[in-house]
Amino acid sequence: MINFGFLGVQTAFTLQSSQMSRIFQTIGADPNNLGWFFILPPLAGLIVQPIIGYYSDRTWAPKLGGRRLPYLLLGTVVAVIVMLLLPNSGSFGFGYGSLAALWFGAITVAFLDLSSNVAMQPFKMMVGDMVNDDQKSYAYGIQSFLSNTGAVLAAVFPFLLTMFGVPNTDKKGVVPQSVVISFYVGAALLVITSLFTVLRVHEYDPATYAKYHGISEQDNKEGGNWFTLLRHAPKAFWTVTLVQFFCWFAFQYLWTYSVGAIANNVWGTTNASSAGYQAAGNWYGVLAAVQSIAAVVWSYVLAKVPNKDHKLGYAGSLLLGAIGFLSVFFIHSQSALVFSFILVGIAWAAMNTYPLTIVTNALSGKHMGTYLGLFNGSICFPQIVASLLSFSLFPLLGHSQAHMFIFAGIIMVLAGLSVSAIHETYVK
């Protein structure tokens, strides 16, 4: 129940990540400028997550759920509103490629990611709050399973709706109904699953929390200075952050350039208004579902890996993911791309299991939320760097979205190699 609402949050996140490039190119964004739109979500997370962690550490509102759940409620309400607006960015008569349409889309994306971050962080924190070290890897494994289940649903919604006759094309500059309705269904799922967690989970009150972690109640009442906390963060916090930097840098390019690369390699088009391009958008949704299913299966494999072999499982998974990234450039077959995204899903499973397990095991329970909020910077910062670098890298690589996967694959190799720097520690 702690993790169940994560299914809905990840549905919202995957709809955003898998359809954002398609939405913006459909309403007239230049592929060379996609980086600007993809900067907004991680920038929102970089700012919001530490704030949520900081304040939720010292929040106790039992009528609203406790310490973390009030923030889940707030994030869910805002996310639902924005999910109803984003896919309609091209439906308000702004015109194809107009600044008004692009700004509307950009602002709604920023608010969607901000609210998703507010809703997502409580789940990560509650596992750290309420689960012991021996069960933590299993708990995050359950979170990964539910997360990827939500991702599968989100990824296949447009494809399935098209199969059932919902239009997958529209007039120039207007997002197809297959995408619009997918966002509506995702919003409903977010509400239902979040309510399950809110209504069924009872967080530890401050006295119980302090006793469980072997700290004093005063420890979390005192506001920790962020820079001081970072200076005293365990070494595992920083070594995992290094691995995270390379991983999330590469995945930012996956989300930004997949639809364009697949459209060009398989359908032979770069015209965002064409039926071929929209078909590529649907197929990327299917591939994202393949990625998530592979991640679910691989999560079970990783759950069987003993603690002493965590690094081997982590590094091996990331290197397999690197092969998946690199192969996208070379593959021109629709069905063969399934193999690429299975390998990408293996890396995704490791990214959603090991980092939080290693970091929370190394933390004492003092300022848990703040530390996890700050650790989210290891996800957001590399995405921002990747987006900024894309403005020079994309032209340098011949304005080819497929070429960006070669660079991303090399970055994933560095991620796998950097796992060797991690030394796991446990605080009892």
C-alpha positions in Angstrom: 0.0 0.0 0.0 2.9 2.3 0.6 3.9 2.0 -3.0 0.5 1.4 -4.7 -0.1 5.1 -5.6 3.3 5.1 -7.4 1.5 3.2 -10.3 -0.6 6.3 -11.0 2.2 8.7 -10.6 4.4 6.7 -13.0 1.6 6.6 -15.5 1.5 10.4 -15.5 5.3 10.6 -15.7 5.5 8.1 -18.6 2.8 9.8 -20.6 4.7 13.0 -20.2 8.1 11.5 -21.1 6.9 9.2 -24.0 4.6 11.7 -25.6 6.2 15.1 -24.9 8.5 15.1 -27.9 5.6 14.0 -30.1 3.3 16.7 -28.7 5.8 19.5 -29.1 6.8 18.5 -32.6 3.2 18.1 -33.6 2.4 21.7 -32.5 5.4 23.0 -34.5 8.6 22.8 -32.3 11.9 22.7 -34.2 13.7 19.4 -33.3 16.9 21.5 -32.6 15.0 23.4 -29.9 13.5 20.4 -28.1 16.1 20.7 -25.4 14.5 23.9 -24.1 11.2 22.1 -23.4 13.0 19.1 -21.8 14.9 21.4 -19.4 11.7 22.5 -17.6 10.7 19.1 -16.0 14.1 18.4 -14.3 14.5 22.1 -13.4 11.2 21.8 -11.5 12.3 18.6 -9.8 15.7 20.1 -8.8 14.0 22.9 -7.0 10.9 21.2 -5.6 12.2 17.9 -4.3 14.5 19.2 -1.6 11.8 21.6 -0.5 9.3 18.8 -0.2 11.8 16.7 1.7 12.8 19.6 4.0 9.3 20.5 5.0 7.8 17.0 5.1 10.6 16.0 7.6 9.0 18.4 10.1 5.3 18.1 9.1 2.8 16.2 11.2 -0.8 16.5 10.0 -2.6 13.3 11.0 -6.0 14.5 9.6 -4.3 14.8 6.2 -2.4 11.5 6.5 0.7 12.3 8.4 4.2 13.4 7.3 4.5 12.7 3.6 0.9 12.0 2.5 -0.3 15.6 2.6 2.2 16.4 -0.1 1.0 13.4 -2.2 -2.5 14.8 -2.0 -1.4 18.3 -3.1 0.8 16.9 -6.0 -2.0 14.7 -7.2 -4.6 17.4 -7.4 -2.3 19.7 -9.4 -1.1 16.9 -11.7 -4.6 15.9 -12.6 -5.5 19.4 -13.7 -2.4 19.8 -15.8 -2.8 16.3 -17.4 -6.2 17.5 -18.7 -4.5 20.6 -20.3 -1.2 19.5 -21.7 -2.4 17.3 -24.6 -4.7 20.1 -25.7 -1.8 22.5 -26.3 -2.7 22.6 -30.0 -6.4 22.8 -29.6 -7.0 26.4 -28.5 -6.5 28.0 -31.9 -3.0 29.3 -31.2 -1.8 28.1 -34.6 0.9 25.7 -35.8 4.3 26.7 -34.5 3.0 29.8 -32.7 4.8 31.0 -29.6 1.5 31.0 -27.8 1.0 27.2 -28.4 4.6 26.4 -27.5 4.6 28.6 -24.4 1.3 27.0 -23.3 2.8 23.5 -23.8 6.0 24.5 -22.0 4.2 26.0 -19.0 1.9 23.0 -18.6 4.8 20.6 -18.9 6.6 22.5 -16.1 3.6 22.3 -13.8 3.0 18.6 -14.6 6.5 17.7 -13.7 6.5 20.0 -10.6 3.3 18.3 -9.4 4.4 14.8 -10.3 7.6 15.4 -8.3 5.5 16.6 -5.4 3.4 13.4 -5.7 6.3 11.0 -6.4 8.7 11.9 -3.6 6.5 10.8 -0.7 6.6 7.2 -1.9 10.4 7.1 -1.9 10.5 8.7 1.5 7.9 6.4 3.1 10.0 3.4 2.3 13.0 5.0 3.9 10.8 6.0 6.9 9.0 2.7 7.6 11.0 -0.2 6.1 14.1 -1.9 7.6 17.4 -2.4 5.8 16.8 -6.1 5.2 13.5 -5.4 3.4 14.3 -2.1 1.8 15.6 -3.6 -1.5 12.4 -5.7 -1.7 10.3 -2.7 -1.0 11.9 -0.6 -3.7 11.5 -3.7 -5.9 7.8 -3.6 -5.3 7.9 0.2 -6.1 9.8 -0.6 -9.3 7.2 -3.3 -10.3 4.2 -0.9 -9.7 6.1 1.9 -11.4 6.8 -0.1 -14.5 3.2 -1.4 -14.6 2.0 2.2 -14.7 4.6 2.9 -17.4 3.3 0.0 -19.5 -0.2 1.2 -19.3 0.7 4.8 -20.2 2.9 3.7 -23.0 0.3 1.5 -24.8 -2.7 3.7 -24.3 -2.3 5.6 -27.6 -1.5 2.4 -29.5 -4.6 0.6 -28.1 -6.9 3.5 -28.6 -5.8 3.7 -32.2 -6.6 0.0 -32.6 -10.1 0.7 -31.3 -10.7 3.4 -33.8 -9.7 6.6 -32.0 -8.1 9.0 -34.5 -4.3 9.0 -34.5 -4.0 12.0 -36.7 -5.6 15.4 -36.7 -5.2 18.7 -38.6 -1.8 20.3 -38.7 -0.7 21.5 -35.2 -3.4 19.6 -33.3 -2.5 16.6 -31.0 -4.4 13.5 -32.0 -7.3 12.3 -29.9 -5.5 9.0 -29.2 -2.9 11.0 -27.2 -5.5 13.4 -25.6 -7.7 10.6 -24.3 -4.6 8.7 -23.0 -3.9 11.6 -20.7 -7.5 11.7 -19.5 -7.3 8.0 -18.6 -3.9 8.5 -16.9 -5.4 11.3 -14.8 -8.2 9.1 -13.6 -5.7 6.3 -12.8 -3.6 8.7 -10.8 -6.5 9.7 -8.6 -7.7 6.2 -7.9 -4.3 4.7 -7.1 -3.2 7.7 -4.9 -6.3 7.4 -2.9 -5.5 3.7 -2.1 -2.2 4.8 -0.5 -3.7 7.8 1.3 -6.6 5.8 2.8 -4.7 2.6 3.7 -1.3 3.8 4.9 -0.8 5.1 8.5 2.6 6.9 8.8 4.6 6.7 12.0 3.9 9.6 14.3 7.1 11.6 15.3 7.7 9.6 18.6 7.3 6.2 16.8 9.5 7.4 13.9 12.3 8.5 16.3 12.1 5.3 18.3 12.2 3.2 15.0 15.3 5.0 13.7 17.0 5.3 17.1 17.1 9.1 17.0 15.5 11.9 19.1 12.3 13.7 18.0 14.3 16.9 18.1 16.6 15.6 15.3 14.0 16.2 12.6 12.5 19.3 14.2 15.7 21.2 13.6 16.0 22.4 10.1 19.2 21.1 8.5 21.2 23.5 6.3 21.3 21.9 2.9 25.0 22.7 2.3 25.9 21.3 5.7 23.9 18.1 5.1 25.6 17.7 1.7 29.0 18.2 3.3 28.3 15.4 5.8 26.5 13.1 3.4 27.8 9.5 3.4 30.3 8.6 0.7 27.7 6.3 -0.9 25.5 9.3 -1.5 28.2 10.9 -3.8 29.4 7.8 -5.6 25.8 6.8 -6.5 25.3 10.3 -7.6 28.1 9.9 -10.1 26.5 6.8 -11.6 23.1 8.6 -11.6 24.6 11.5 -13.6 25.6 9.3 -16.5 22.4 7.2 -16.4 19.9 10.1 -16.4 22.0 12.1 -19.0 21.5 9.2 -21.4 17.8 8.7 -20.7 17.1 12.3 -21.3 18.1 11.8 -24.9 16.0 8.6 -25.1 12.9 10.6 -24.2 13.8 13.6 -26.4 14.8 11.9 -29.6 13.2 8.4 -29.7 10.1 9.3 -31.8 12.1 11.3 -34.3 14.8 8.6 -34.6 12.3 5.8 -35.0 10.2 7.9 -37.5 13.3 8.5 -39.7 15.0 5.1 -39.4 11.8 3.0 -39.8 9.2 5.1 -41.5 11.6 7.3 -43.4 10.0 10.6 -42.4 10.9 13.7 -40.4 7.5 15.4 -41.0 5.7 15.6 -37.6 2.3 16.0 -39.3 2.6 12.8 -41.4 0.8 9.6 -40.6 4.2 7.8 -40.6 5.5 10.1 -37.9 2.4 9.6 -35.7 2.7 5.9 -36.3 6.2 6.1 -35.0 4.9 8.0 -31.9 2.5 5.1 -31.2 5.3 2.5 -31.8 7.6 4.3 -29.4 4.7 3.9 -26.9 4.8 0.2 -27.5 8.6 0.1 -27.1 8.3 2.1 -23.9 5.9 -0.6 -22.7 8.4 -3.3 -23.8 11.1 -1.4 -21.8 8.8 -1.4 -18.7 7.9 -5.1 -19.0 11.5 -6.0 -19.3 12.2 -3.8 -16.2 9.5 -5.6 -14.3 11.0 -9.0 -15.1 14.5 -7.9 -14.5 13.5 -6.4 -11.1 12.7 -10.0 -10.0 16.1 -11.1 -11.2 17.8 -8.3 -9.3 15.8 -9.1 -6.2 17.5 -12.5 -6.1 21.0 -11.0 -6.2 22.6 -11.2 -2.8 23.8 -7.9 -1.1 27.4 -8.7 -1.8 26.8 -8.8 -5.5 24.7 -5.6 -5.8 27.5 -3.8 -7.7 27.8 -6.6 -10.2 24.1 -6.6 -10.9 24.0 -2.8 -11.1 27.0 -2.5 -13.4 26.0 -5.4 -15.6 22.5 -4.1 -16.1 23.7 -0.6 -17.1 26.2 -2.0 -19.6 23.4 -4.1 -21.2 21.4 -0.9 -21.4 24.3 0.8 -23.2 24.1 -1.9 -25.9 20.4 -1.2 -26.2 21.0 2.5 -26.7 23.7 2.0 -29.3 21.7 -0.5 -31.3 18.8 2.0 -31.9 21.1 3.9 -34.4 21.8 0.8 -36.4 18.3 -0.8 -36.5 15.8 0.1 -39.3 13.3 -2.6 -38.5 10.2 -1.9 -36.4 10.2 -5.3 -34.7 13.9 -5.5 -34.1 13.7 -2.4 -32.0 12.0 -4.5 -29.4 15.4 -6.1 -28.6 16.9 -2.7 -28.1 14.3 -1.6 -25.6 14.4 -4.9 -23.7 18.1 -4.0 -23.0 17.1 -0.4 -22.1 14.5 -1.8 -19.7 17.2 -3.9 -17.9 19.1 -0.7 -17.2 15.9 1.0 -16.1 15.2 -1.7 -13.6 18.7 -1.3 -12.0 18.2 2.5 -12.0 15.0 2.2 -10.0 16.2 -0.4 -7.5 19.8 0.1 -6.5 20.4 3.9 -6.0 17.7 4.5 -3.4 18.4 1.2 -1.6 22.2 2.0 -1.3 21.6 5.6 -0.2 18.8 5.0 2.3 20.8 2.1 3.9 23.7 4.6 4.4 21.4 7.2 6.1 20.5 7.3 9.8 17.0 8.5 9.6 17.9 12.1 10.4 16.6 14.5 7.7 15.6 11.5 5.6 13.3 13.5 3.4 15.7 16.3 2.9 18.5 14.0 2.0 16.3 12.1 -0.5 15.1 15.4 -1.9 18.7 16.5 -2.4 19.5 13.2 -3.9 16.9 13.8 -6.5 19.3 16.4 -7.9 21.3 13.4 -9.2 18.3 12.7 -11.4 17.4 16.3 -12.4 20.8 17.9 -12.8 22.1 15.5 -15.5 18.9 16.0 -17.5 19.4 19.7 -17.5 23.1 19.4 -18.5 22.1 16.9 -21.3 19.4 19.3 -22.6 21.8 22.3 -22.6 24.5 20.3 -24.3 22.0 19.2 -27.0 22.0 22.7 -28.5 25.6 22.3 -29.7 25.7 18.5 -29.9 22.6 18.0 -32.1 24.0 20.2 -34.9 27.5 18.7 -34.4 26.0 15.2 -35.1 24.4 16.3 -38.3 20.9 17.3 -36.9 20.2 13.6 -36.7 18.0 12.4 -33.8 19.3 8.8 -34.4 22.9 10.0 -34.0 22.1 11.2 -30.5 21.7 7.5 -29.5 25.3 6.8 -30.2 26.4 9.5 -27.8 23.8 8.3 -25.2 25.1 4.7 -25.5 28.7 5.9 -24.8 27.4 7.7 -21.7 25.7 4.6 -20.5 29.0 2.7 -20.8 30.5 5.3 -18.5 27.6 4.7 -16.1 28.3 1.0 -15.9 32.0 1.5 -15.3 31.5 4.1 -12.6 29.6 1.6 -10.4 33.0 0.4 -9.3 33.4 3.6 -7.2 30.5 2.7 -4.9 31.1 1.3 -1.4 28.0 0.2 0.4 27.5 1.1 4.1 24.7 0.3 6.5 23.6 2.4 9.5 22.0 0.4 12.3 
